[in-house]
Amino acid sequence: MPRGEAGSILLLLTYLASKNVYRHPTLINFWITWIIYSISYSVLLYDREQYIHPDTLCRVQAAMVDGSPSMVVTAGLVSVIQLWVRIRMSPQSTYKTQSTAKQRLQFRLVLCLLIPYVVFFAFAIGSALVGRENFSLTNPMNGLYCSLHIDGFSRYGIPAYCIAVMTCLISFEVAISINYWHTRSNASRAFTLLKREVPFSLILRMLLFSGISVMIITISIIYMSNWLVPWPYLTQATLPLLSVCIFGTQKDLLTTWACWRRSSTKPHFKRFHILNMAKSGVYWPPAPSTTVPNTATSSGFRTRFGDMTSSNSSIVSTVERATVSDEEPV
C-alpha cells in the first residue's frame, strides 16, 4: 500500500504541476480515489495501540475500508465513460456543444467528479451504522486493518457492487477498442500511403488494464464465496502499485520526470557545436537557400502529398491521443 500510495501522489502532483502533461479531470479524480483507497488501509498503522484496544479509529477505518473499493471502481467507470463519449463525438459537434452549452458541460463534469465520493459516503455511512450496533464484529482480525465482518453487507453487498461496475467498465473498454480499430482501419484504407504501426505500448496497456479488471471481478467472486485463501488479499494490496506501473510509464510522464537531464545536456551540446562550427569556418546562421525545384509539377505534388500525409496522420493521432496519451483513463 505505501508504495502504491506514493506512486499515486507522484502522478497526481505531476498532472497538476507540469505544463507538458495533460489529463482529463475525471482521470485526475481517479488517482485521488486511489490515494484515499491506500490511506484507508493504512490508518491503523499510525496508532499501534489500536491493535489492542480498537475504538474510534478502528470504526473510522472499517467504514473507509468498506467505502473505498466501491469509490475506486466507480471513478474508473466514470473515466472510461468520459473517454467513450469523447471518442464518439466528432470535432464539429464538440466545438458546437462547448460554444452553446458550456454551463451544462461544466455541471455534468462536476457531477461526474462527485459521483465516486457519493458512493464512498453511502457505503461508509452504511458500514458505520451497521458497525455501531455490532461493534464486536468490527475488529482487526488480520492484524493489519479494521473491517466489518457481516455477511449481508461486507461479504455480499460490496463485492456485488464492484462486480456490476467492473462488468460495465469492461463492456465500455471493449467498445472503445472496437471503435479504435475500426477508425484506424478506415484511415488506413483512405490513405494507403500512410504506413503507421500500432504502438506496442497501447496494446500492452490495454491488455494489462483488462487483466486488472478481470482480476478485480475474480477477487470479488472469491470474497462472496468465503473461500479463505491469502492470495486475493495480497493481490488487492498490489492494485494501486499495478495501476501506477501501467499509467506511470507513459512517454510524456517519463519525459517530464527526466527534464533535469535534458536541461543539463542541451546547453552543453549547443555550446560545443557552435565552437566547432566557428573553428571549421562555417558561418552561423546559414545563408538562406536559393535552390529552385527542378519542376513546378514536382514541387506542387510534394506540397499536396505532404498535406495529405499530415491530414491522415492527424486523424489517427487524434484517436491514439484520446485512447492512450492525453485522456487515458485506464
N, C-alpha and C positions, 0 to 999 in steps of 0.2 A: 504493500500500500504506500509507504513513504516514497518509494522511487516513482511510482505512477503519479502520486500527488505532486512531486517536484517537477516531473516532466510536463504535467498539465499546466502548472503555474508558469513554467518557462514558455510553453506555446502561447498561453494567454497573454503574457507580457509582450511577446514578440508580435502578436497580432495587433495589440493596442499601441505599441511604441514605434514599430517600424513603418516607414512610409512606402516601402517596396513590397510589403506583404499585405494583401487584402483578402479578407474572408467575410462572408455574409454574416450579419448579426446572429442569425439562428445557429450558425456553426460556432461562433464565439460563445453563445449561450450554452451550447452543447458541452464545451470544455469547462465552463463554470459548474455545470451539474456534475461533471466528473470530479472536480475538486471537492465539492460538497459530499459526493459519494465516498471519496477517500477519507475525508475528515470524519465522517460518521462512524467509520470502523476503527478510528484511532483515538476517539475521545477518551476511552477508558485508560489508555496508555499514559495520559497526562496526570493521573492521580492513582498511584499504586494502592492506596488504601481501599479503593473501590472493589478490589478483588475479595476483600474480607467482609466488608460491610456495605453492600450495594444500597444506595439511596437515590437521591435526586438525580445525580449524574448518570446513574445506571438507567433510570427511567427515560431520561432525555436521549441517551444513546440508543435504547431499544426502539424508541419512536423514530429516530433518524434512520436506523438500520432498516426498519420496515418501509420507510417512505422513499429512501434514496434510489433503490433499484427501479422502482416504477417511474421516478422522475427522469432517470438517465435514458431509459428506453423511450419514454415519451419525447424527450428532447431530440433523440436520434430520429424518430419518426417525423417530427416537425421539420427537421433539416432536410430529410430526404424528400418530403412532400414539396418543400420550397424549391428544391432543385428540379423536381419533376415539372412544377408549374413554370419555372423559368425556361426550361428546355422546350416545353410545348408552345410557349408564346413566341411569336415572330418579333423581330426588332421593331417593325412598324407598330404593332399592337402594344408593345411595351412602351414605346415613346408616347403613343396616344393616351394610354392609361395613366402614365406618370404626369402628363400635362393636364388632364381633365379631372382626375380623381386622386390627387396627391394625398388629401386628408384620409380618404378611405384606405389607401395603401398603408399609410402610417398607422392607422388604427388596427389594421389586420396584422401588421408587423408586431406591434405591441402585444396584441392578443396571442400571437404565436410564441412570443418570448415569455409570456406569463403562464401559459398552459402547463408546462412541466412543473412549475412551483405550486400551482393549484393542485395538481395530482400529488405532489410531495406532501403538502399540508393535509390533504384529505386522508392519505394513508397514515401519516404520522399522528394526526389527531385521533384517528380511529384506533391506532395501536395504544396511544396514551390512555384513552378511555377504557379500553379492554384491560390493559395492564393495571389500571387503578383499582379495579375490582379483584384482580388476580395477581397481586404483586409477587406472590411466591413463584409464579411462572415467568417472572422477569428476572433473569439472573445470568451471570457469565459462565454457563456450563462448560464452554470450551476453553475458558481461561483467557480469552482474548478480548471479547466484547460481549455486552449485554444484548439479549434479544428476547422477544416474546415467544413463548413456547405454547401456542394454542393452535390446534389443528385447523379449526374453521377459518382463522384469519391468516396466520403466518404460513401454514403448510399448503393451503389451497388458494386463498384469495390472491395473495401477491404473485405466486408463480403463474396462476391462470391469467392474470392481467398481463404479465410480461410475455407469456406465450402468444396471447392475442395481438399485442402490439408488435412483437417481432415478426409474426406472420404477415401482418400488413406491411411492415418495413421491407421484408424480403420480396413481397409482391411488387412494391414500387421499385425496388432495386432491379428486379428482372425487367420491368417495363422500361426503366431508364437505359439499361444495357441494350435491349432490343431497339429502342429508338436511336441510340448512338450508332449502332452498327448499320441500321437502315439508312440514317443520314450520311454516314461515311461511304457506304456503297453507292448511294445516289451521286455523291460528289465525285467519286472515282469514275463512274460511268459518264458524267457530264464533262469531266476534264480528264481525258485519257492520258494526257502527257504528264499529269501530276503523279509522281511516284513518292508516296509517303507511307512508311511502315507504321503500324500501330505501336505506340510506346509500350515497352515491356513493363515499365513502372505502373502504367494504367491497369494492365491485365493483372499484375501481381497484387495491387491494392484492392481491386475488385474481388479477387479470389480470397484474399485474407479477410476482408470485411464480411464477405459471405460466410467464411468459416467461423468468424466470431459470432455472427448472427445465429447460425445453426448451433454453435456451442452454447449460447445463452438459452435457446429453446431446450436443448438436451439437459442442461443443468436444472432448469425449471421443472422438467418432467421428473427428474430424479428426486428433487425435493418433494414433489407431490406424492411420489411412490414411497417415500420414507425409507429409501434404500440407504442405509448408513454406511457410506464409504467416504474416505477422506478426499479423493481427488476432485470432486465437484467444488468443495470449499477452496482447495488450492487453486483451481482454475479460475474461480470467481475472483480471488485475490489478485490474479495477474491481469485481469481485464483492463484496468487503467493503463498499465505499462504496455500491453499489447496495442492499445489504441494510440498511445504516444509513438510507438515504433512505426505504426502504419502511416499516420498523418504527419509525424515529425521528420520524415525523411524526404519531403518534397524539395525540389530544386531551389525554389525561391527562399525557403527557410534556411537551407544549408548555405546558400549564398549570403544571406543576411548575417548568419552567425559567423561566417568567415570573412566579414568585411574588413576586419583588422588586418588580415593578411593581404588583401588587395591594396589597402591604403599604404602599406609598408613597402610593397613591391613596385607599384606603378611609378611613383616619382623616381625611384632608383633606375628603372628601365629607361624612362624618358630622358633623364639627365645624361646617361652614358650613350644613349642612342644619338642625341644631338651632338655630343662631343665627337663621336666617331664620324659623323657626317661632316663636321667642320674640319677635321683633320684630313678627310679624303677630298675636300674641295667641293662638296655638294652643297648647294645653296638651299636655305630654308626660309620661307615656304617655297615649294617648287613653282616654277613658272606655269601659267595656265596652258593647257594643251591646245594646239591649233590643228590637230589631226582631223581631217574631214573623212566621214564614212565613204566607203567605196561607191555605194549607190544609195539613192534615196529610198529605193524599194527595200533594201536590206535594213536600213535604219528604221523605216516605218514598221516593218514586220517585227523587228525586235521590240519596238515600243509596245505594239499591240500584244505580242506574246508575253511580255513582262506584266502587262496589266491583267492578262488572263490568268497567269500563274498566281499573281497577288490576290485576285478575287477568289480563286479556288482555295488558296491557302487560308484565306480569312474565314471561309465557311467551315472548313474542318477545324481550324484553330478555335473558333467560337464554341463548337461542341466540346472540344477537349478541355477548354478553359472552364466551361460550365460543369463538366463532369469530374475533372481532376484538380485543376490548379486553383482558380480564383475562388470558386464557391463550392469546394468539395466538402460534403457533409460527413463522408464515410471514410 
